[in-house]
Amino acid sequence: MFREQTTHDYGIDAHVEIVEKDRPTGKLIAFQIKSGASFFAEETDTSFVFRTDDKHVAYWVGHSMPVVLALYNPASDTVHWKQVTRESIQRTKSAWKIEVPKNNVLADVVHALGELASITQPEPYIRRLNRLRIDRKWMDLIQQGVEVRVTFDDWINKGLSRFQVTIYTEEEKEAWPVLYTPGVDVGDMLEHFFPWADFAVDEEEYREGVWSIWEANSYQGRDSETGTIFYGESFEDWYEPPNGIVPVAENGETETYVLLLSLNNFGRSFLAVDDYLSDPNAAETIGFTMD
């Protein structure tokens, strides 16, 4: 799963999450992506040489996620990559360099995915923290007053629970692969993937979804001359707002949910903590001891 980071991280262009058996794993990698012929001008027999400065190297090696440098060559339509570690960077007279192997090509799917999966952090604490950092984009949008929604289908007649989740605004959208979740209901799924949010049914979508139910229940007949349809009860008199997390539509096979997100106490607390931890101007020390 590829998530572009356009303005939210310094020196990181995207986060990639490893998916196994159609399920996100929480194993995350940060990508710095460079595109253009200029990044392939300097090479050795076995690698392309990428040069960078102190700021980027310090950020990458100190990052809580593994960082991968990816170089895209438009001439050959290939992507070459290398993990950025203290061992893979080399000090030069003026800055730093990284040698990106020519045979590390993302098009080599089996090799590339195997290598990428092997460098992710396995610790659950780090996985959960990194998922929150990725979701910060959506939290910030909500805090700015932007409406953020999630929509998904729940296959109600399947023995194995599954959900197809999309989180979106009017400007951007992130669609997930089908999530297979044995023994997990809608509430558990939302709590697991969006612990920072409260949810409310999108009432506009709900009203549209129950309109056909009202028509079927209240239909009385049609005037044969004018074509006017008569209902025993108006929609507004019949309609009751949604109570709790309920689907906005169903067809006997799936139930469709459209939910509006808001920040809960946990989400607001995470933003405050993350602001503190991410402040590049915060002093690490304020004094010294005589020891």
Secondary structure as UniProt FT lines:
FT   STRAND          2..4
FT   STRAND          14..20
FT   TURN            21..22
FT   STRAND          23..35
FT   HELIX           37..40
FT   STRAND          47..52
FT   HELIX           54..61
FT   STRAND          67..73
FT   TURN            74..77
FT   STRAND          78..84
FT   TURN            86..88
FT   STRAND          89..91
FT   STRAND          96..101
FT   TURN            102..103
FT   TURN            106..107
FT   HELIX           109..118
FT   HELIX           124..143
FT   TURN            144..145
FT   STRAND          149..155
FT   TURN            156..157
FT   STRAND          162..168
FT   STRAND          173..175
FT   STRAND          179..180
FT   TURN            182..183
FT   HELIX           186..193
FT   TURN            195..196
FT   STRAND          197..201
FT   HELIX           203..218
FT   STRAND          219..222
FT   TURN            224..226
FT   STRAND          229..231
FT   HELIX           235..238
FT   STRAND          249..250
FT   STRAND          254..263
FT   HELIX           265..278
FT   TURN            280..281
//
